[in-house]
Amino acid sequence: MEIMLRSLSTPQAAQRALNCLDLTSLNAGDTSADIAALCQRAQTPFGPVAAVCVWPRFVAQARAALPSRIKVAAVANFPAGALDIALALTDIRDILSAGGDEVDVVLPYHALMRGQSIPCADFLAQVRAACGPATLKVIIESGELATPELIALATRLALDAGADFVKTSTGKTKVSATPAAADVMLHTIAAHPRGATAGFKASGGIRTVQDALPYLELVTATLGADALTPQRLRFGASGLLNDIEAVLSGATPIVDSETIY
């Protein structure tokens, strides 16, 4: 897959990525000290990130540590993505009662791969109802879905249920975000009746501004340049902020590429 990179310079891409970053810590051993450090990192000299993303048990701490302009996201039904609505609803209740703004829920992708699209649609409908006005991001685990058709189906199911964002990955599987999967997801979003408002989140394996560039270009090409905002685009990452800050501070030499494969 060839993606032409022409519309954004590296510093512009770095600033866009910062504005749209969900700064994430979802390690099994995360502690309160880790979350305190994450929340400090979220408020950079170049501006705030869009959100921090944590386990449900850390939502109250993160919300207390951050200004309201930085959203607090947490994960539900994560990372396995079982067809377990009771677990998902418990996670959502815990997130919202602790002051969370956004829920990143894993679609039961194994069930979808077994052909259980109707139970998956029902799962998502119940999740959407439980989230109320909170922002809902549905993780389809695109790296595990075997075909573009399954990726498109998962994206449509999420949008049909009222997801605000469709997200590529948990970051816990062998294959996370890829431009090829993103291309399918974005074209599916663009073709959907809710395509003018729904958003896309790339997550997993995006560690540098150069990694982020293809996604910025794909979003521009399919949803339009107006979609390069936190309301329509997010990057889920832990290490990306280091490179963003290096680029914006001038510490990283800027090498703009015309083509990435």
C-alpha positions, 0 to 999 in steps of 0.5 A: 500500500502506497500513501503519498505524504504531501499535505503536512510538514513533520512539525505540523504532523507532530502538533496534530498528533499531540492535539489528538493523542490519547496518552495511554497506560494499560500495563498490568502492573500500573500503579498510582505513581504511574498514573500520576506521572502520566497525568503530568506528561499529558500537560506538555509545553506544546499544549495538552493531549486530548485524553489520557486512557487508563484502567477503570480503577485509575479513573478517579485519580486521573480525573482529579489530577487533570484539567477538564479540557483533558478527557479521561478515557478508560477501557471496558471488556479489555483486552480479551473482547469476550462476548460478555455484556455483564463484564462490559457493563460493570466496567462502564458503570465503574468508569462513569461513576468515577468521573470518566468522560470516554469509554474504549470498549472491545468488540467481541471480535472472536464472536464476530469471526465465528459469524455471530454478528447479531449477538455482537450488534446487541452487545454494542447496542447495550454498551451504547445505552450504558454509556449515555452521553459519554464518548464511546470508542469501539475497538474492533481489533483489526489486526485479528480480523482476517479480511477487509470484509470483516474489518468493514463489517466490524466498523459498520456494526460499531457505527450502527450502534452509535459509536463516536469512534471506531478504534483499530486495536487494543495494542495487546495482539501481534498485529495492531494498527496498520494503514491498510486496515485504517484505509478500510475503516475510514472508507467504511466510516465515510460511506456510513450515514454517520460518516460526517461526524464519526471518528477514527482512532489508530492504536498500537505500534505508533511510536513516532511522528513518521508512524502517525503521518500515514494515518493523518494523510488517510484521514485527510483523504477520506474524511477531509482535513476538517477531521484532523481534530480530537473530535474526529481523530485520536491516536492511542499511544504511550511512547508517541509523545516522546517523539512529538516533543522531540520534533516540536522542540527541534531535537529531532532532525526533520526528514519529510518523506514523499512516500511511505510503504 
